[in-house]
Amino acid sequence: TLFAALWLVHGWTPLTPVYFFFAAALVMATFIDFDHLILPDRVTIGGMILGPVLSFALPVLHGQTQRLPALLHSLGGLALGFGILWMVATIGRLLLKRDAMGFGDVKLLGAVGACFGWKAVLFTVFVSSLSGTVVGLGLIAAGKKEMQSRIPYGPHIALAAVLWMLCGPACIAAYLAWADPAALSLPSGGLP
């Protein structure tokens, strides 16, 4: 169903196999994280390595026509994704005196950034945080987890990354149109 949805949204392009591969890796990582509370390096580090390689080979992955700008988008996304969750994990560890987040989550968001760029990272952070909060609070309210329980975050990152592949740019455009409709009608040079 996931692959059919990706195909329906994007059709068959040179990017379709990339989306299929990344979606399959995210599904695998999700089930492993649910069962073992770890994210495999094959997915996380593999994505951080493969993202720049694929971005250089297929610049359109980042909406580019040239290889070098696409590679820079990939490396910037990798750095932002890795950096954001590394900072959250580090600050959480300092404040809570225990691990607040697994390092696999840090690497997975780096892989998302490497494959899809900085906008995908911001989208993924927002959607995965929202999803994780709703599910976590739901589990606590249902008595299935306690406030200090470990809940895998990787599946929420994976869900958000899949949503990015399906409709992320359209969601951002819709949000920006809703948040500031006047900004969409400004001339390209900015304010008069």
C-alpha positions as a Markdown table, in Angstrom:
| # | Residue | x | y | z |
|---|---|---|---|---|
| 1 | Thr | 0.0 | 0.0 | 0.0 |
| 2 | Leu | 2.8 | 2.4 | 0.9 |
| 3 | Phe | 4.6 | 1.7 | -2.4 |
| 4 | Ala | 1.3 | 2.1 | -4.3 |
| 5 | Ala | 0.7 | 5.5 | -2.6 |
| 6 | Leu | 4.2 | 6.7 | -3.5 |
| 7 | Trp | 3.7 | 5.5 | -7.1 |
| 8 | Leu | 0.3 | 7.3 | -7.3 |
| 9 | Val | 1.8 | 10.5 | -6.0 |
| 10 | His | 5.0 | 10.6 | -8.0 |
| 11 | Gly | 4.4 | 8.3 | -10.9 |
| 12 | Trp | 7.4 | 6.5 | -12.4 |
| 13 | Thr | 10.4 | 8.8 | -12.4 |
| 14 | Pro | 14.1 | 8.3 | -11.7 |
| 15 | Leu | 13.2 | 9.1 | -8.1 |
| 16 | Thr | 10.6 | 6.4 | -7.7 |
| 17 | Pro | 13.2 | 3.7 | -6.8 |
| 18 | Val | 14.8 | 6.0 | -4.3 |
| 19 | Tyr | 11.5 | 6.6 | -2.6 |
| 20 | Phe | 10.7 | 2.9 | -2.6 |
| 21 | Phe | 14.1 | 2.0 | -1.2 |
| 22 | Phe | 14.0 | 4.7 | 1.5 |
| 23 | Ala | 10.4 | 3.8 | 2.4 |
| 24 | Ala | 11.4 | 0.1 | 2.8 |
| 25 | Ala | 14.3 | 1.0 | 5.0 |
| 26 | Leu | 12.0 | 3.2 | 7.2 |
| 27 | Val | 9.5 | 0.3 | 7.5 |
| 28 | Met | 12.3 | -2.1 | 8.5 |
| 29 | Ala | 13.7 | 0.5 | 11.0 |
| 30 | Thr | 10.2 | 1.0 | 12.5 |
| 31 | Phe | 9.6 | -2.6 | 13.3 |
| 32 | Ile | 13.1 | -3.1 | 14.7 |
| 33 | Asp | 12.7 | 0.0 | 16.9 |
| 34 | Phe | 9.3 | -1.3 | 18.2 |
| 35 | Asp | 10.8 | -4.7 | 19.0 |
| 36 | His | 14.3 | -3.8 | 20.3 |
| 37 | Leu | 14.4 | 0.0 | 20.9 |
| 38 | Ile | 17.3 | 0.3 | 18.5 |
| 39 | Leu | 17.6 | 1.6 | 15.0 |
| 40 | Pro | 20.0 | -0.4 | 12.8 |
| 41 | Asp | 23.1 | 1.4 | 11.5 |
| 42 | Arg | 22.5 | -0.1 | 8.1 |
| 43 | Val | 19.5 | 2.2 | 7.9 |
| 44 | Thr | 20.8 | 5.3 | 9.8 |
| 45 | Ile | 24.4 | 5.5 | 8.8 |
| 46 | Gly | 23.6 | 3.9 | 5.4 |
| 47 | Gly | 21.1 | 6.7 | 4.8 |
| 48 | Met | 23.6 | 9.3 | 5.8 |
| 49 | Ile | 26.1 | 7.9 | 3.3 |
| 50 | Leu | 23.7 | 7.0 | 0.5 |
| 51 | Gly | 21.8 | 10.4 | 0.7 |
| 52 | Pro | 24.7 | 12.5 | -0.5 |
| 53 | Val | 25.7 | 9.9 | -3.1 |
| 54 | Leu | 22.1 | 9.8 | -4.5 |
| 55 | Ser | 21.8 | 13.5 | -4.3 |
| 56 | Phe | 24.9 | 14.0 | -6.4 |
| 57 | Ala | 23.7 | 11.3 | -8.9 |
| 58 | Leu | 20.1 | 12.6 | -9.0 |
| 59 | Pro | 20.1 | 16.3 | -8.3 |
| 60 | Val | 16.3 | 16.4 | -8.8 |
| 61 | Leu | 16.0 | 14.7 | -5.4 |
| 62 | His | 16.6 | 18.2 | -4.0 |
| 63 | Gly | 14.8 | 20.1 | -6.8 |
| 64 | Gln | 18.1 | 20.9 | -8.4 |
| 65 | Thr | 19.5 | 20.6 | -11.9 |
| 66 | Gln | 23.2 | 20.8 | -10.9 |
| 67 | Arg | 25.1 | 18.1 | -8.9 |
| 68 | Leu | 27.0 | 20.4 | -6.6 |
| 69 | Pro | 24.0 | 22.4 | -5.3 |
| 70 | Ala | 22.2 | 19.1 | -4.7 |
| 71 | Leu | 25.1 | 17.7 | -2.8 |
| 72 | Leu | 25.3 | 20.8 | -0.7 |
| 73 | His | 21.5 | 20.6 | 0.0 |
| 74 | Ser | 22.0 | 17.0 | 1.1 |
| 75 | Leu | 25.0 | 17.7 | 3.4 |
| 76 | Gly | 23.2 | 20.7 | 4.9 |
| 77 | Gly | 20.1 | 18.6 | 5.6 |
| 78 | Leu | 22.3 | 15.8 | 7.1 |
| 79 | Ala | 24.1 | 18.4 | 9.4 |
| 80 | Leu | 20.8 | 20.0 | 10.4 |
| 81 | Gly | 19.0 | 16.7 | 11.1 |
| 82 | Phe | 21.8 | 15.2 | 13.0 |
| 83 | Gly | 22.6 | 18.5 | 14.8 |
| 84 | Ile | 19.0 | 19.1 | 16.0 |
| 85 | Leu | 18.5 | 15.8 | 17.6 |
| 86 | Trp | 22.1 | 15.6 | 18.9 |
| 87 | Met | 21.4 | 18.8 | 20.7 |
| 88 | Val | 18.1 | 17.6 | 22.1 |
| 89 | Ala | 19.7 | 14.3 | 23.2 |
| 90 | Thr | 22.7 | 16.2 | 24.8 |
| 91 | Ile | 20.5 | 18.8 | 26.6 |
| 92 | Gly | 18.1 | 16.1 | 27.7 |
| 93 | Arg | 20.9 | 14.0 | 29.1 |
| 94 | Leu | 22.3 | 17.0 | 31.1 |
| 95 | Leu | 18.9 | 18.0 | 32.4 |
| 96 | Leu | 17.5 | 14.5 | 33.1 |
| 97 | Lys | 20.8 | 12.8 | 34.2 |
| 98 | Arg | 19.9 | 9.9 | 31.8 |
| 99 | Asp | 19.5 | 9.3 | 28.1 |
| 100 | Ala | 16.6 | 11.3 | 26.8 |
| 101 | Met | 16.9 | 9.9 | 23.3 |
| 102 | Gly | 18.7 | 7.1 | 21.6 |
| 103 | Phe | 21.5 | 8.0 | 19.2 |
| 104 | Gly | 19.8 | 6.0 | 16.5 |
| 105 | Asp | 17.1 | 8.7 | 16.4 |
| 106 | Val | 19.8 | 11.3 | 15.8 |
| 107 | Lys | 21.3 | 9.3 | 13.0 |
| 108 | Leu | 17.9 | 8.6 | 11.4 |
| 109 | Leu | 17.0 | 12.3 | 11.2 |
| 110 | Gly | 20.5 | 12.9 | 9.7 |
| 111 | Ala | 19.6 | 10.3 | 7.1 |
| 112 | Val | 16.3 | 12.0 | 6.4 |
| 113 | Gly | 18.1 | 15.3 | 5.9 |
| 114 | Ala | 20.8 | 13.7 | 3.7 |
| 115 | Cys | 18.1 | 12.2 | 1.4 |
| 116 | Phe | 15.6 | 15.0 | 1.4 |
| 117 | Gly | 17.2 | 18.2 | 2.6 |
| 118 | Trp | 16.6 | 20.8 | 5.4 |
| 119 | Lys | 12.9 | 21.4 | 4.7 |
| 120 | Ala | 12.3 | 17.7 | 5.2 |
| 121 | Val | 14.2 | 17.8 | 8.5 |
| 122 | Leu | 12.0 | 20.7 | 9.8 |
| 123 | Phe | 8.9 | 19.0 | 8.6 |
| 124 | Thr | 10.0 | 15.7 | 10.1 |
| 125 | Val | 10.9 | 17.2 | 13.5 |
| 126 | Phe | 7.5 | 18.9 | 13.7 |
| 127 | Val | 5.4 | 16.0 | 12.6 |
| 128 | Ser | 7.3 | 13.3 | 14.5 |
| 129 | Ser | 7.2 | 15.5 | 17.7 |
| 130 | Leu | 3.5 | 15.9 | 17.3 |
| 131 | Ser | 2.9 | 12.2 | 16.6 |
| 132 | Gly | 5.2 | 11.1 | 19.4 |
| 133 | Thr | 3.5 | 13.4 | 21.9 |
| 134 | Val | 0.0 | 12.3 | 20.9 |
| 135 | Val | 0.9 | 8.6 | 21.0 |
| 136 | Gly | 2.9 | 8.9 | 24.2 |
| 137 | Leu | 0.2 | 10.8 | 26.1 |
| 138 | Gly | -2.4 | 8.3 | 24.8 |
| 139 | Leu | -0.3 | 5.3 | 26.1 |
| 140 | Ile | 0.1 | 7.0 | 29.4 |
| 141 | Ala | -3.6 | 7.9 | 29.6 |
| 142 | Ala | -4.5 | 4.3 | 28.7 |
| 143 | Gly | -2.2 | 3.0 | 31.5 |
| 144 | Lys | 0.0 | 1.1 | 29.0 |
| 145 | Lys | 3.1 | 3.3 | 29.8 |
| 146 | Glu | 4.3 | 5.5 | 32.6 |
| 147 | Met | 5.8 | 8.9 | 32.4 |
| 148 | Gln | 9.4 | 7.6 | 32.6 |
| 149 | Ser | 8.8 | 4.7 | 30.2 |
| 150 | Arg | 11.0 | 4.4 | 27.1 |
| 151 | Ile | 8.9 | 4.9 | 23.9 |
| 152 | Pro | 10.6 | 4.4 | 20.5 |
| 153 | Tyr | 10.8 | 7.7 | 18.6 |
| 154 | Gly | 12.2 | 6.2 | 15.4 |
| 155 | Pro | 8.7 | 5.1 | 14.2 |
| 156 | His | 7.5 | 8.7 | 14.5 |
| 157 | Ile | 10.5 | 9.9 | 12.5 |
| 158 | Ala | 9.8 | 7.3 | 9.9 |
| 159 | Leu | 6.1 | 8.2 | 9.7 |
| 160 | Ala | 7.0 | 11.9 | 9.2 |
| 161 | Ala | 9.6 | 11.0 | 6.6 |
| 162 | Val | 7.0 | 9.0 | 4.6 |
| 163 | Leu | 4.5 | 11.8 | 4.9 |
| 164 | Trp | 7.2 | 14.1 | 3.5 |
| 165 | Met | 7.7 | 11.9 | 0.5 |
| 166 | Leu | 3.9 | 11.7 | 0.0 |
| 167 | Cys | 2.8 | 15.3 | 0.7 |
| 168 | Gly | 5.4 | 17.3 | 2.7 |
| 169 | Pro | 6.1 | 20.2 | 0.2 |
| 170 | Ala | 2.3 | 20.5 | -0.4 |
| 171 | Cys | 1.7 | 20.6 | 3.3 |
| 172 | Ile | 4.3 | 23.4 | 3.8 |
| 173 | Ala | 2.8 | 25.4 | 0.9 |
| 174 | Ala | -0.7 | 25.0 | 2.3 |
| 175 | Tyr | 0.5 | 26.0 | 5.8 |
| 176 | Leu | 2.3 | 29.1 | 4.5 |
| 177 | Ala | -0.7 | 30.1 | 2.4 |
| 178 | Trp | -2.9 | 29.8 | 5.5 |
| 179 | Ala | -0.5 | 31.5 | 7.8 |
| 180 | Asp | 0.3 | 34.5 | 5.6 |
| 181 | Pro | -1.8 | 34.7 | 2.4 |
| 182 | Ala | -0.5 | 38.2 | 1.7 |
| 183 | Ala | 3.1 | 36.9 | 1.5 |
| 184 | Leu | 2.1 | 34.8 | -1.5 |
| 185 | Ser | 1.0 | 37.8 | -3.4 |
| 186 | Leu | 4.1 | 39.9 | -2.8 |
| 187 | Pro | 6.3 | 40.6 | -5.8 |
| 188 | Ser | 9.5 | 38.5 | -5.9 |
| 189 | Gly | 11.6 | 41.5 | -4.8 |
| 190 | Gly | 9.8 | 41.7 | -1.4 |
| 191 | Leu | 8.0 | 44.6 | 0.1 |
| 192 | Pro | 7.6 | 47.7 | -2.0 |
